[in-house]
Amino acid sequence: MPFLSIIIVSFNTRDDLARCLESLHRPPPSSPHEIIVVDNASVDGSVGVARQWPDVSLVETGANLGFARANNIGIRASRGDFLLLLNSDTVVPAGAVDGLVQALQQSADVAVVGPRLVDGEGRAELSFGAMIGPFNELRQKALVRGHDRRVPWISRLVERLTRSQHFPDWVSGACLLVRRADAEAVGLLDERYFMYAEDVDFCAAIRARGRKVLFAPAISVVHHRGRSAAVARAATREAYRRSQLAFYEKHHPRWTPFLRFYLRLRGFL
């Protein structure tokens, strides 16, 4: 029986998926593990890529079910005590998975661990943060956009923030290791989120049980952001707004009317 289940949701990212699976095999994690690819009805040959690896289990959903629901399907099909949710647009360096497992094993009160995510140039991604709310969300977006635009002082700040081990409210679902017991205790990922915010919500549910989320900067994983989103930008923007509304309705209902007004004003609804 595998100790670790690695779950990858795929949607029209064939080349990225090929690189991700290659990185997980050369060399593979030392922990007994299984790899499950959940394909959301890709039409670009992603399924064929997954089938090239005899040790990879493939689940074909038959439709684009979104990130949260597809991950849940993968979790239910898995057997490991630890679950690694991994984007198909990641490349995992040697030893990174073992490092995440070790970090999670070291503290019984930690339920979730996320690594330092970097792009292909080695520039850090702000892959953690405070609980989403009107002001925290604005701050997070300002930092992310400023860093993407290479504003010097913002990039220096992001670099500094991503070098410090700490316990944030959430870490990115692009690479998130969680104990199965904790994931099942909160009912897995909330499937009302088609895409975006599901990782923040998931970590919030886990923290509500008194458990901790750890950001472990000593471990780095390469993340080529937004590859699935780039396939259908308009649909992605709509999915983001729907998830944003769902999140506020669940966590900040008093702010939801203001958010709806803003989105209508901007023509997003």
RODO-2510 file (C-alpha; in nm, 4 decimals, decimal comma):
residues 269
     n   res          X          Y          Z
     1     m     0,0000     0,0000     0,0000
     2     p     0,1449     0,3413    -0,0941
     3     f     0,2357     0,5818     0,1823
     4     l     0,1956     0,8828    -0,0478
     5     s    -0,0580     0,9552    -0,3219
     6     i     0,0368     1,2174    -0,5826
     7     i    -0,2718     1,3561    -0,7543
     8     i    -0,2402     1,5599    -1,0738
     9     v    -0,5371     1,7248    -1,2431
    10     s    -0,4866     1,7645    -1,6164
    11     f    -0,6709     1,9860    -1,8653
    12     n    -0,5121     2,0423    -2,2058
    13     t    -0,1561     2,0810    -2,0770
    14     r     0,0023     1,7866    -2,2584
    15     d     0,3599     1,9163    -2,2735
    16     d     0,3496     2,0416    -1,9147
    17     l     0,2081     1,7112    -1,7944
    18     a     0,4861     1,5257    -1,9757
    19     r     0,7505     1,7373    -1,7996
    20     c     0,5769     1,6999    -1,4631
    21     l     0,5582     1,3209    -1,4866
    22     e     0,9166     1,3044    -1,6103
    23     s     1,0313     1,5040    -1,3069
    24     l     0,8472     1,2666    -1,0735
    25     h     1,0289     0,9660    -1,2190
    26     r     1,3869     1,0875    -1,2556
    27     p     1,4440     1,0294    -0,9733
    28     p     1,1212     0,9181    -0,8064
    29     p     1,0368     0,9987    -0,4434
    30     s     1,1889     0,7494    -0,2011
    31     s     0,8590     0,7049    -0,0120
    32     p     0,6275     0,4299    -0,1371
    33     h     0,3886     0,6199    -0,3586
    34     e     0,1317     0,6165    -0,6341
    35     i     0,0653     0,8739    -0,9060
    36     i    -0,2893     0,9429    -1,0187
    37     v    -0,3677     1,1687    -1,3151
    38     v    -0,7264     1,2934    -1,3302
    39     d    -0,7962     1,4210    -1,6799
    40     n    -1,0764     1,6730    -1,7295
    41     a    -1,1613     1,5733    -2,0887
    42     s    -0,8447     1,7081    -2,2503
    43     v    -0,8387     1,7082    -2,6291
    44     d    -0,4670     1,7701    -2,6778
    45     g    -0,3246     1,4235    -2,6122
    46     s    -0,2754     1,4616    -2,2376
    47     v    -0,4344     1,1211    -2,1824
    48     g    -0,1776     0,9594    -2,4090
    49     v     0,1035     1,1200    -2,2104
    50     a    -0,0286     0,9734    -1,8853
    51     r    -0,0613     0,6289    -2,0436
    52     q     0,3052     0,6257    -2,1360
    53     w     0,3948     0,5619    -1,7722
    54     p     0,2981     0,2102    -1,6538
    55     d     0,2940     0,3141    -1,2879
    56     v     0,0580     0,6104    -1,3433
    57     s    -0,3115     0,5522    -1,2807
    58     l    -0,5371     0,7483    -1,5151
    59     v    -0,8888     0,8629    -1,4303
    60     e    -1,0829     1,0153    -1,7201
    61     t    -1,3714     1,2309    -1,5995
    62     g    -1,5344     1,2689    -1,9409
    63     a    -1,5959     1,6399    -1,8846
    64     n    -1,4207     1,9477    -1,7489
    65     l    -1,5291     1,9193    -1,3865
    66     g    -1,3007     2,1887    -1,2506
    67     f    -1,0036     2,1725    -1,0180
    68     a    -1,1689     2,0991    -0,6834
    69     r    -1,4019     1,8250    -0,8038
    70     a    -1,1311     1,6550    -1,0108
    71     n    -0,8930     1,6565    -0,7143
    72     n    -1,1611     1,5012    -0,4976
    73     i    -1,2087     1,2271    -0,7545
    74     g    -0,8358     1,1612    -0,7415
    75     i    -0,8318     1,1600    -0,3626
    76     r    -1,1178     0,9090    -0,3473
    77     a    -0,9339     0,6866    -0,5936
    78     s    -0,6116     0,7030    -0,3912
    79     r    -0,4856     0,4984    -0,0961
    80     g    -0,1988     0,6947     0,0631
    81     d    -0,1932     0,8417     0,4120
    82     f    -0,0383     1,1585     0,2681
    83     l    -0,1885     1,3363    -0,0337
    84     l     0,0141     1,5607    -0,2643
    85     l    -0,2054     1,7834    -0,4801
    86     l     0,0154     1,8817    -0,7721
    87     n    -0,0536     2,0988    -1,0759
    88     s     0,0327     1,9547    -1,4145
    89     d     0,2347     2,2712    -1,4888
    90     t     0,4899     2,2008    -1,2159
    91     v     0,8358     2,0481    -1,2366
    92     v     0,9471     1,8748    -0,9176
    93     p     1,3228     1,8770    -0,8479
    94     a     1,4921     1,5707    -0,7040
    95     g     1,4254     1,5365    -0,3330
    96     a     1,1467     1,7957    -0,3181
    97     v     0,8644     1,5491    -0,2527
    98     d     1,0683     1,3708     0,0149
    99     g     1,1427     1,7091     0,1723
   100     l     0,7739     1,7949     0,1910
   101     v     0,6936     1,4574     0,3453
   102     q     0,9688     1,5026     0,6033
   103     a     0,8439     1,8520     0,6899
   104     l     0,4935     1,7195     0,7471
   105     q     0,6145     1,4263     0,9551
   106     q     0,8184     1,6487     1,1864
   107     s     0,5178     1,8206     1,3458
   108     a     0,2059     1,6322     1,4467
   109     d     0,0052     1,9553     1,4668
   110     v     0,0825     2,0477     1,1035
   111     a    -0,1763     1,9260     0,8544
   112     v    -0,0619     2,1000     0,5339
   113     v     0,2780     2,1878     0,3881
   114     g     0,3518     2,3984     0,0810
   115     p     0,6935     2,4572    -0,0810
   116     r     0,8492     2,7715    -0,2236
   117     l     0,7167     2,7959    -0,5786
   118     v     0,9420     2,9536    -0,8411
   119     d     0,9034     3,0180    -1,2127
   120     g     1,1321     2,8900    -1,4861
   121     e     1,3783     3,1710    -1,4130
   122     g     1,3892     3,0901    -1,0430
   123     r     1,1835     3,3958    -0,9426
   124     a     0,9671     3,3312    -0,6384
   125     e     0,5887     3,3172    -0,6532
   126     l     0,3846     3,4554    -0,3646
   127     s     0,2224     3,1185    -0,3054
   128     f     0,0775     3,1770     0,0417
   129     g    -0,1058     3,4474     0,2264
   130     a    -0,3532     3,5672     0,4831
   131     m    -0,7151     3,4587     0,4728
   132     i    -0,8924     3,6157     0,1754
   133     g    -1,0956     3,9240     0,2636
   134     p    -1,1481     4,2619     0,0988
   135     f    -0,8242     4,4147     0,2254
   136     n    -0,6030     4,1068     0,2282
   137     e    -0,7118     4,0281    -0,1258
   138     l    -0,6176     4,3756    -0,2467
   139     r    -0,2764     4,3490    -0,0799
   140     q    -0,2131     4,0043    -0,2267
   141     k    -0,3095     4,1145    -0,5775
   142     a    -0,0950     4,4279    -0,5537
   143     l     0,2089     4,2252    -0,4536
   144     v     0,1528     3,9573    -0,7178
   145     r     0,0971     4,2071    -0,9990
   146     g     0,3853     4,4269    -0,8920
   147     h     0,6157     4,1265    -0,8765
   148     d     0,4954     4,0039    -1,2175
   149     r     0,5713     4,3496    -1,3586
   150     r     0,9135     4,3371    -1,1926
   151     v     0,8660     4,6454    -0,9773
   152     p     1,2014     4,6364    -0,7941
   153     w     1,0924     4,7049    -0,4364
   154     i     0,7949     4,4693    -0,4617
   155     s     1,0088     4,1909    -0,6043
   156     r     1,2598     4,2387    -0,3217
   157     l     0,9761     4,2178    -0,0693
   158     v     0,8332     3,9010    -0,2264
   159     e     1,1794     3,7483    -0,2319
   160     r     1,2221     3,8214     0,1384
   161     l     0,8755     3,6947     0,2326
   162     t     0,9272     3,3690     0,0460
   163     r     1,2529     3,2917     0,2254
   164     s     1,0963     3,2718     0,5713
   165     q     0,9427     2,9556     0,7130
   166     h     0,6145     3,0378     0,8848
   167     f     0,2521     2,9372     0,9343
   168     p     0,0348     3,1311     0,6867
   169     d    -0,3412     3,0980     0,6556
   170     w    -0,3069     2,9151     0,3244
   171     v    -0,0587     2,7789     0,0725
   172     s    -0,1126     2,7325    -0,2992
   173     g    -0,2923     2,4240    -0,4273
   174     a    -0,0395     2,4081    -0,7114
   175     c     0,1708     2,1957    -0,4769
   176     l     0,0086     2,1129    -0,1450
   177     l     0,0825     1,8156     0,0789
   178     v    -0,1887     1,7224     0,3286
   179     r    -0,2584     1,4367     0,5646
   180     r    -0,5485     1,2247     0,4405
   181     a    -0,7060     1,2269     0,7864
   182     d    -0,7217     1,6079     0,7820
   183     a    -0,8493     1,6242     0,4242
   184     e    -1,1261     1,3763     0,4976
   185     a    -1,2155     1,5456     0,8274
   186     v    -1,3143     1,8630     0,6371
   187     g    -1,4938     1,6788     0,3578
   188     l    -1,2149     1,7268     0,0977
   189     l    -1,2178     2,0334    -0,1288
   190     d    -1,5375     2,2369    -0,1589
   191     e    -1,6691     2,1625    -0,5078
   192     r    -1,8573     2,4889    -0,5413
   193     y    -1,5218     2,6319    -0,6539
   194     f    -1,4664     2,5366    -1,0165
   195     m    -1,1285     2,7053    -1,0290
   196     y    -0,9517     2,9418    -0,7841
   197     a    -0,9989     2,9948    -0,4064
   198     e    -1,0494     2,6245    -0,3360
   199     d    -0,7038     2,6006    -0,1769
   200     v    -0,7675     2,9006     0,0505
   201     d    -1,1040     2,7579     0,1537
   202     f    -0,9531     2,4112     0,2095
   203     c    -0,6792     2,5485     0,4354
   204     a    -0,9353     2,7605     0,6239
   205     a    -1,1449     2,4528     0,6975
   206     i    -0,8381     2,2656     0,8212
   207     r    -0,7257     2,5567     1,0405
   208     a    -1,0763     2,5791     1,1882
   209     r    -1,0084     2,2380     1,3435
   210     g    -0,7013     2,3751     1,5225
   211     r    -0,4525     2,2378     1,2709
   212     k    -0,1589     2,4281     1,1161
   213     v    -0,0510     2,5174     0,7628
   214     l     0,3258     2,5356     0,7055
   215     f     0,5165     2,7206     0,4341
   216     a     0,8509     2,5431     0,3858
   217     p     1,0855     2,7649     0,1787
   218     a     1,3771     2,5234     0,1992
   219     i     1,1920     2,3119    -0,0587
   220     s     1,1425     2,4592    -0,4072
   221     v     0,9146     2,3448    -0,6897
   222     v     0,9005     2,5032    -1,0353
   223     h     0,5560     2,6315    -1,1315
   224     h     0,4788     2,7481    -1,4846
   225     r     0,1688     2,9425    -1,3856
   226     g    -0,1532     2,9691    -1,5803
   227     r    -0,1027     2,7115    -1,8553
   228     s    -0,4565     2,5663    -1,8304
   229     a    -0,5970     2,9160    -1,7863
   230     a    -0,4250     3,0325    -2,1040
   231     v    -0,6233     2,7789    -2,3073
   232     a    -0,9517     2,9644    -2,2482
   233     r    -0,8965     3,3053    -2,0939
   234     a    -1,2586     3,4240    -2,1021
   235     a    -1,3851     3,1055    -1,9362
   236     t    -1,1041     3,1311    -1,6814
   237     r    -1,1981     3,4876    -1,5883
   238     e    -1,5591     3,3845    -1,5455
   239     a    -1,4583     3,0879    -1,3295
   240     y    -1,2451     3,3170    -1,1136
   241     r    -1,5347     3,5594    -1,0547
   242     r    -1,7726     3,2767    -0,9709
   243     s    -1,5265     3,1322    -0,7222
   244     q    -1,4668     3,4769    -0,5736
   245     l    -1,8409     3,5247    -0,5202
   246     a    -1,8795     3,1757    -0,3767
   247     f    -1,5932     3,2416    -0,1351
   248     y    -1,7390     3,5701    -0,0111
   249     e    -2,0867     3,4208     0,0211
   250     k    -1,9416     3,1471     0,2412
   251     h    -1,6857     3,3422     0,4452
   252     h    -1,7819     3,7120     0,4208
   253     p    -2,1578     3,7289     0,3484
   254     r    -2,1814     4,0933     0,4604
   255     w    -1,9341     4,1933     0,1903
   256     t    -2,1030     3,9952    -0,0880
   257     p    -2,3500     4,2716    -0,1964
   258     f    -2,0603     4,5160    -0,2305
   259     l    -1,8632     4,2649    -0,4354
   260     r    -2,1612     4,2021    -0,6631
   261     f    -2,2067     4,5756    -0,7124
   262     y    -1,8392     4,6169    -0,7984
   263     l    -1,8435     4,3276    -1,0450
   264     r    -2,1554     4,4620    -1,2163
   265     l    -2,0000     4,8081    -1,2332
   266     r    -1,6941     4,6608    -1,4032
   267     g    -1,9065     4,4540    -1,6405
   268     f    -1,7957     4,1210    -1,4955
   269     l    -2,1513     4,0074    -1,4189
***
